[in-house]
Amino acid sequence: DGQLRFINAGHNAPLLYSKEKDDFVGLHDGGPVLGLFPDATFNEGLATLASGDVLIAFTDGVTEAENAAEQEFGEERLRLVVSAAAKKPAKEILEDVATAVGLWSKGVRQHDDITILVLKKN
């Protein structure tokens, strides 16, 4: 039925690209970093994916990847790459994001992992 239940635990909120709206929805429900606060509570979020919608989950190494001028790749640039590739299959969207980050940070040693997960609802 396209329903997605999720909880964030201190990481970057995944992005949901809505084909119908041609825009993004941040999936922010959750709580603080997992394991940091013993009495922390977490809120479960619910989103519905329609045909053509794209979900992208990523580590901060993606948005914080730096170029030679020490500028970060950033979430806005990530959104631009995903929206431009949104009509493609998930594997190609992932490849486009990885390529864009790689070209942005070419020749610069990164300080964090770069992990990307792309799901697309058919």
Stockholm file with secondary structure:
# STOCKHOLM 1.0

chainA/1-122         DGQLRFINAGHNAPLLYSKEKDDFVGLHDGGPVLGLFPDATFNEGLATLASGDVLIAFTDGVTEAENAAEQEFGEERLRLVVSAAAKKPAKEILEDVATAVGLWSKGVRQHDDITILVLKKN
#=GR chainA/1-122 SS CCEEEECEESSCCCEEEETTTTEEEECCCEESCTTTSTTCCCCCEEEECCTTCEEEEECHHHHTCBCTTCCBCHHHHHHHHHHHHTTSCHHHHHHHHHHHHHHHTTTCCCSSCCCEEEEECC
#=GC SS_cons         CCEEEECEESSCCCEEEETTTTEEEECCCEESCTTTSTTCCCCCEEEECCTTCEEEEECHHHHTCBCTTCCBCHHHHHHHHHHHHTTSCHHHHHHHHHHHHHHHTTTCCCSSCCCEEEEECC
//
